[in-house]
Amino acid sequence: LSSRALSADISIPSCDTCSAAVAVQQSGLLIFASIKIDFGLKMARINLQTREVIQYDTLRNQISNAITVSVLKLDPLSGAGFVFTHIDANPTTVYKFQMTNLQIYGMTGFLRTGTAVERIISATLDESTRTMFCLASVGTNIKVIKLNLFAVQQLNPDIADTRGGTLITVTGEGFFNLAMTCCKFGSGADIIVNKAIANSGDQIICETPSDPGGGGGCGGQQLEVTLLGGSTCTPQSPSFSLNKLTVLRVPTATVLSTEPQFSVFQGGEVVTVNGIGFVDSRFLKCKWFSKLTPWDPPNGDAIYAAKHQDYLTDPTHPAHNVTYINSFKVLCKQPPSIGGEPTFIPAYIEVSIDGQLYSENAVQYSVYGRPAGLGTGTPQISVLADVQSVVDTMTVYTIDKVGHQLLHYDQNDKRRPFKRDITMKLINLNVADNSNQATSIVMEGVSSRVMEFGVVEFPNITLLKP
């Protein structure tokens, strides 16, 4: 390879069997060459500035030495190159390689009709539509074949609730925000097309439609995209991708009960959630929430806020990981409450299979705060006046600031139970009949006890006179 801009020629090292450069393309300061070798082709990339040469044995053919390259094309936007080849009298096969390391990561074959084969003789890239137009000879005729320069490579999540509304992040290559990006769910006669929520250039956000029938069955529902939706998105919109990645549609899980039914706000409790319809999904999540407690998500994400406005626990916390046991049971590790000590009652726990849409069964799960005071199960006690008015055994509990009875959660930061000296005094008494009201009331019985594990009983209490 010679150039007037270079002080010396650049040679391809370790290429004793190279016979000819059969196709050459330039992209900036890089030159890509397809070089014929014995029983195959070698790809090379030459940096004209650094004089670095990267080579890779792209194709090896042990049957025939007659590998012919007809076209070499580069697409810098997606970082992909395309080399069109054919062997003997066979149709063209196009290989897709990475421009960074020359590794092949895709291929497609053209067709044979009788004795006629599709043989690509030239190709043109149209950046305005992200399409490659290939001119093919087919016997004595010619035809134009279109190839998309974009592709769907990953769907996240790849499972979605059949209610619809799950946001699928479509990751791929060669995406470009053109006219209107459309998402197509399903295949054959079962197709639903809608407008994409967003297209950032390398990712497209699609919202799943409602599909009570579980579109696609066990094989999942195909999701394809097009960058050329036009003014409206319809099944007839042109140039949908053809990568056949699928989203599994599953019904909403049902939560029936939890074991235990409460824990402390610091989190850490592993909760057994019993229900119906759980699925072994890597997107499984639990949330603890109250309908009275709004939550502003980080980074001001409006879409995220709409989906998660009622969290009490941070959904990004690693303790939201869920262990799948079977379709009737999952284990959820409770994370710490947002903002520290909770101020809500009641609270609930729900489960999501796709990480976005949750069950709606309102199964209560109490989240306890720090010890804040004492309370009894009966805030008011009425007894008949007598020489000795006997009061039923009184049970006193440690409570948090919203009235939860803490019981064994009456503990310090090291999770050790507190021991408390509790004294009972008579400080307020209302007499229904004021005509015979006594000037003083005396309380007898056990008035001081030690509380442990958040509860203590005061038995044998009597009031003397009247």
Salt bridges, closest charged atoms under 4 A:
ASP57 OD1 - LYS42 NZ 2.48
ASP57 OD2 - ARG60 NH2 3.41
ASP75 OD2 - ARG130 NH2 2.67
GLU118 OE2 - LYS143 NZ 3.03
GLU127 OE1 - ARG130 NH1 2.77
ASP161 OD1 - ARG163 NE 3.21
GLU173 OE2 - LYS96 NZ 2.13
ASP310 OD1 - LYS287 NZ 3.22
GLU341 OE1 - ARG370 NH1 3.33
GLU360 OE2 - ARG163 NH1 3.21
ASP400 OD2 - HIS404 ND1 2.85
ASP410 OD1 - ARG420 NH2 2.72
